[in-house]
């Protein structure tokens, strides 16, 4: 069975983007050789990339036009991709399918493959998948910056969700990579 892994970068104060959509300047504080190597690892092992509609649109625009990121761009453009959307019906980025039933689709795909499924960005989608108990791991890159404002990665949850620390490691730019296994939510009673 495939693991579903949510990957994102956050500031030390918990924001994954600034106030404006696609304000991802915080990535500049953590990007370096370690994250480049991690990105290449994703490309070697992934079975599927998953995005919400907004993240998909930004990623598709970037990765289909960039000339700066060689091997990473190659695997991003070649990888199988799935977009969760209730408004899109088709996708123009190659190897991309669209679904309006992301929970059902990922439940099927997790059972059918053993390669990791990565959710890149997509905070609202990550919340949906956490609530559906489909997320196996969180992989968070903490950028060494306090943004002060922006959009938080994690949404308020109705009950606590315990995490088990699997790994921490510093990056060459002063950030930290944290990998957690997601446990079932805690309920009172």
Helices and strands as residue ranges (DSSP letters): E 4-11, E 15-17, G 25-29, H 33-45, E 48-52, H 53-63, H 70-78, E 81-84, E 96-99, H 102-112, E 117-120, H 123-131, E 137-143, E 151-152, E 161-170, E 176-185
